[in-house]
Amino acid sequence: MTILFVCGGSAGHINPALAIATELRRTHPESKILFVGAEKVLEKRLIPYSGFHLVNIKMSGLRRGCSPRDIIHNIRTAINLVTASYKSAKLLRRYKPDAVIGTGGYICYPVVKRAAKRKIPKYILEPNAYPGLTVRMLSSIVTKVLVTYEGLADRYRKPERVVYTGTPLRSEFFKTDGATSSSNGNEKPLVISYWGSMGADRMNLIIQEFIKLNIEEDKFDHIHATGVSGNAENMKRHLMSQGISDIKSPVIEIREYIEDMPSVMNAADLVLARAGASTIAELTALGKPAILIPSPNVTENHQEENAKKLESAGGAVMIRENECTGDLLYKVVSSLLEDKKKLVAMSNAQKSLSVPNAAVKIVEIIIDSLEATY
């Protein structure tokens, strides 16, 4: 059995694919697994690191603006699409996959479209409440649309093909002991912050002010991931220019990307993050209290909808980006860390929303479908 995964762009697209592939490798070790990416930084970083073979096909997305730069970009995208379609057909002929699974990114379109022409069983995962452009274009030709929230079938042209699965996570998120930094006897709690795998310029500026306030008062240790766009070194240089260097108390660690997210998040007493579907799934799996600042630059503002669900359940506090400042964020974090009972209640609320068997369910759906086909 050969299974081809297609994903690209962000960790929110790549990590669910890795979770499904890892479960497939565990339950069907004889399977051949191949990943197709779009020559982006994170595919090249995360997929080989997890032990899977990666093939890249250059692909870019559409821009909605009308500036000369946007028009030129979209012309290049059209050219890339033609080339990607040809290369996808060649790839499918070479590897002859039994199934194709797309988990997000523009590269899914040419590969899944070609798989449909070859009548290969194909599946698309939509981790967000509102389907993106690629998923909307493919939803009527795939075998199944796998969604991570209940009650979404009516948002698709063929609702009978929609299956609720939850968001697949790596098994490491379910093997932790739930012990936070402070519960392990550390003098100070640990806060971690990140704004998605690619980062967010405005939020990184806000977090710099947040770090300065914490250095002045020394209330908690802090790990921050800037994103893979090279901002980590810029942030370190900026803090040094402000006279902040050789930080030992509180411990301030600035990374580009958190590779060991399950263990780092498990150690955290509080998480500051966006409200993408994968982040939500990770928080609920580990039962982590969170402050969520939804990205305002997403389809149908779906991250705010995600954050409101967690806030109404009692697991998170939501702050809109246009209202967020370093000072406000610091005050909310300080208040929560001082209220241990509140943190415990938030943790329990998060755990109540977890869907721990999503990857298992998706693998079962695919295998059952293939057995019925063949």
C-alpha positions in Angstrom: 0.0 0.0 0.0 1.4 3.4 -1.0 -0.1 6.6 0.5 0.8 10.0 -0.7 0.4 13.0 1.6 0.2 16.6 0.1 0.7 19.6 2.3 2.6 22.9 2.4 3.2 26.3 3.7 2.6 26.3 7.5 2.9 23.9 10.4 -0.9 23.9 10.6 -0.9 22.1 7.3 2.1 19.9 7.8 1.7 18.6 11.4 -1.7 17.0 10.9 -0.3 15.1 7.9 2.6 14.0 10.0 0.2 12.8 12.7 -1.8 10.7 10.2 1.3 9.4 8.5 2.9 8.4 11.9 -0.3 6.5 12.9 -0.4 4.8 9.5 3.2 3.8 9.9 2.4 2.4 13.4 -0.6 0.4 12.3 0.5 -0.6 8.8 4.4 -0.7 8.9 4.5 -2.3 5.5 3.0 0.8 3.9 5.1 3.2 1.7 4.5 6.8 2.6 5.5 9.8 0.5 5.1 13.5 1.1 4.6 16.2 -1.6 5.4 19.8 -0.6 5.7 23.1 -2.4 9.4 24.0 -1.8 8.6 25.9 1.4 10.9 26.1 4.4 8.8 24.2 6.9 8.2 21.2 4.6 11.9 20.8 4.1 12.5 21.1 7.8 9.7 19.1 9.5 9.0 16.2 7.1 12.5 14.8 6.7 13.0 15.3 10.4 10.1 13.0 11.1 11.6 10.3 8.9 9.5 10.6 5.7 10.5 11.0 2.1 9.7 14.4 0.6 9.2 15.4 -3.0 8.7 19.1 -3.8 6.7 20.7 -6.6 6.9 24.5 -6.9 3.5 26.1 -6.2 2.3 29.5 -5.0 -1.1 30.9 -4.0 -3.3 33.7 -5.3 -3.3 37.2 -4.0 -6.5 39.2 -3.9 -5.0 42.6 -4.4 -4.9 44.6 -7.7 -1.5 46.2 -7.4 1.1 45.6 -10.1 3.0 43.4 -7.7 -0.1 41.3 -7.0 -0.9 40.9 -10.7 2.6 39.8 -11.5 2.5 37.3 -8.6 -0.8 35.8 -9.9 0.6 35.5 -13.4 3.5 33.5 -11.9 1.0 31.4 -9.9 -0.9 30.6 -13.1 2.3 29.4 -14.7 3.3 27.5 -11.6 -0.1 25.8 -11.7 0.4 24.5 -15.2 3.8 23.2 -14.4 2.7 21.7 -11.1 -0.2 19.9 -12.8 2.2 18.3 -15.3 4.6 17.3 -12.5 1.8 16.0 -10.4 0.7 13.7 -13.2 4.2 12.4 -13.7 4.6 11.8 -9.9 1.3 9.8 -9.7 2.4 7.7 -12.7 5.7 7.0 -11.0 4.6 6.1 -7.5 1.1 4.8 -8.2 -0.4 5.7 -4.8 -3.4 3.8 -3.5 -4.7 7.0 -1.9 -3.9 10.7 -1.8 -4.4 12.8 1.4 -4.3 16.6 1.2 -4.0 18.5 4.5 -3.8 22.1 3.3 -1.8 24.5 1.1 -2.1 25.4 -2.5 0.0 22.4 -3.6 -3.0 20.2 -2.8 -4.9 21.5 -5.7 -2.9 20.2 -8.7 -2.0 16.9 -7.0 -5.5 16.0 -5.8 -7.0 17.2 -9.1 -4.7 14.9 -11.0 -5.5 12.1 -8.6 -9.2 12.6 -9.4 -8.5 12.2 -13.1 -6.7 8.9 -12.4 -9.6 7.8 -10.1 -7.3 7.4 -7.1 -9.1 7.6 -3.7 -8.5 11.0 -2.3 -9.2 12.8 0.9 -8.8 16.4 2.0 -8.5 17.6 5.6 -10.0 21.0 6.5 -8.8 21.9 10.1 -10.7 25.2 10.2 -14.4 25.9 10.7 -14.6 27.8 7.3 -13.1 25.9 4.3 -10.3 27.7 2.5 -10.2 28.3 -1.2 -8.3 25.1 -2.1 -10.7 22.9 -0.1 -13.7 24.6 -1.6 -12.4 23.9 -5.1 -11.7 20.2 -4.3 -14.5 19.2 -2.0 -16.8 18.0 -4.7 -14.3 15.7 -6.3 -12.7 14.0 -3.3 -13.8 10.7 -1.7 -14.2 12.3 1.8 -13.8 15.7 3.3 -12.4 15.3 6.9 -13.4 18.2 9.2 -12.3 19.0 12.7 -15.5 20.5 14.0 -19.0 19.0 14.2 -22.0 20.4 12.3 -20.1 21.7 9.3 -21.5 19.6 6.4 -23.8 22.3 5.1 -20.7 24.4 4.3 -19.8 22.0 1.5 -21.4 21.4 -1.9 -21.6 17.6 -1.2 -22.4 17.4 2.5 -22.8 13.6 2.3 -19.0 13.3 1.8 -18.1 15.3 5.0 -16.9 13.3 8.0 -16.2 14.8 11.4 -12.8 13.5 12.8 -11.2 16.2 15.0 -7.7 17.5 14.4 -5.0 14.8 14.2 -2.1 15.3 16.5 1.2 13.6 17.0 1.0 10.9 19.7 3.5 12.8 21.8 0.8 15.2 22.8 -1.0 12.4 24.6 2.0 10.9 26.4 2.8 13.7 28.7 2.4 13.8 32.5 0.7 17.1 32.7 3.4 18.5 35.0 4.0 22.2 34.6 7.1 24.1 35.4 5.8 25.4 38.8 4.2 22.0 39.8 7.7 20.5 39.3 8.9 22.7 42.1 10.5 25.4 40.0 10.5 28.8 41.7 8.8 30.6 38.8 6.2 29.5 36.4 6.9 29.1 32.7 5.1 31.1 29.9 5.5 30.2 26.2 4.4 32.3 23.3 4.3 31.9 19.6 2.2 33.3 16.7 2.1 30.5 14.2 5.0 28.8 12.4 5.6 31.8 10.1 5.3 34.4 12.9 3.5 37.7 13.0 5.4 41.0 12.8 3.0 43.1 15.0 2.7 40.5 17.7 6.5 40.0 17.8 6.8 43.8 18.4 4.3 43.5 21.2 6.1 40.6 22.8 9.3 42.6 22.9 7.5 45.1 25.2 6.1 42.2 27.2 9.6 40.8 27.7 10.9 44.1 28.9 8.2 44.3 31.5 8.9 40.8 32.7 12.6 41.5 33.0 11.9 44.5 35.2 9.6 42.5 37.6 11.1 38.9 37.2 7.7 37.1 37.6 8.1 34.2 35.3 10.4 32.4 32.8 9.5 32.8 29.2 10.1 30.9 25.9 9.1 32.8 22.7 9.1 31.5 19.1 9.3 34.3 16.5 8.5 32.2 13.5 10.8 30.9 10.7 11.1 34.2 8.8 14.4 35.0 10.5 12.9 37.3 13.3 14.6 35.5 16.2 18.0 37.1 15.6 16.4 40.4 14.9 14.5 40.3 18.2 17.7 39.4 20.1 19.6 42.3 18.5 16.7 44.7 19.3 16.7 43.6 22.9 20.4 44.0 23.1 20.2 47.5 21.7 17.8 48.3 24.6 20.5 47.2 27.0 18.9 43.8 27.6 21.4 41.0 27.2 22.8 37.9 28.9 19.3 37.3 30.4 19.5 34.8 33.3 16.7 35.9 35.7 14.0 35.6 34.5 15.1 33.0 32.0 14.2 34.4 28.6 14.7 32.1 25.6 14.0 33.3 22.0 13.7 30.7 19.3 12.8 30.7 15.7 10.6 27.6 16.0 9.7 25.2 18.8 10.7 21.8 17.5 9.9 19.9 20.7 6.4 21.5 21.1 4.8 18.6 23.1 7.5 18.7 25.9 7.8 22.5 25.9 4.1 23.1 26.0 3.6 20.4 28.6 6.1 22.2 30.9 4.3 25.6 30.5 1.9 27.0 33.0 0.4 29.4 30.5 0.4 29.6 26.7 0.1 32.7 24.5 -0.8 31.9 20.9 -2.9 32.4 17.9 -6.1 30.4 17.6 -5.5 28.1 14.6 -7.1 24.7 14.6 -3.8 22.8 15.3 -3.0 25.1 18.2 -6.4 24.6 19.6 -6.1 20.8 19.3 -2.7 20.9 21.1 -3.9 23.1 23.9 -6.9 20.9 24.6 -4.9 17.7 24.3 -2.5 18.9 27.0 -5.1 20.9 29.0 -3.1 24.1 28.8 -4.6 27.4 30.0 -4.1 30.0 27.2 -4.4 33.6 26.2 -5.4 33.6 22.5 -4.9 36.5 20.1 -6.6 35.4 16.9 -5.1 36.3 13.6 -7.2 38.9 11.9 -5.8 37.8 8.5 -7.7 34.6 7.9 -10.8 33.4 6.0 -14.1 34.4 7.6 -12.2 35.4 10.8 -12.3 31.8 11.8 -9.6 32.1 14.4 -11.8 34.4 16.5 -14.6 31.8 16.3 -12.1 29.2 17.6 -10.9 31.4 20.4 -14.5 32.3 21.5 -15.3 28.5 21.8 -12.4 28.0 24.2 -13.2 31.2 26.1 -16.8 30.3 26.6 -15.8 26.8 27.8 -13.5 28.5 30.4 -10.2 27.3 29.0 -8.8 30.5 27.5 -8.9 34.3 27.5 -9.2 36.0 24.2 -7.7 39.4 23.3 -8.2 40.8 19.8 -5.0 41.9 18.1 -6.1 45.5 17.6 -6.7 45.8 21.3 -3.5 44.0 22.4 -0.5 45.8 23.8 2.6 44.6 25.7 1.3 46.2 28.9 -2.2 44.7 28.6 -0.8 41.2 27.8 1.6 41.4 30.7 -1.2 42.4 33.2 -3.5 39.5 32.0 -0.6 37.0 32.3 0.4 38.2 35.7 -3.2 38.1 37.0 -3.7 34.5 35.7 -0.4 33.2 37.1 -1.3 34.5 40.5 -4.6 32.6 40.6 -3.7 28.9 40.8 -7.3 27.8 41.2 -8.2 29.7 38.0 -5.4 27.9 36.1 -6.6 24.5 37.3 -10.1 25.3 36.2 -8.9 26.5 32.8 -6.8 23.3 32.4 -9.8 21.1 33.1 -12.0 23.0 30.7 -9.4 22.6 28.0 -9.1 18.8 28.5 -12.9 18.5 28.2 -12.7 19.7 24.6 -10.0 17.3 23.5 -10.5 14.8 20.6 -7.6 12.3 21.3 -8.2 9.7 18.6 -8.5 11.9 15.4 -5.4 10.4 13.7 -6.6 6.9 14.5 -10.1 7.6 13.1 -8.7 9.1 9.9 -6.5 6.1 9.3 -9.5 3.8 9.9 -11.6 5.8 7.4 -8.9 5.5 4.7 -8.2 1.8 5.2 -11.9 0.9 5.3 -12.5 2.9 2.1 -9.6 1.2 0.3 -10.7 -2.2 1.4 -14.2 -1.5 0.1 -12.7 -0.2 -3.2 -10.3 -3.1 -3.8 
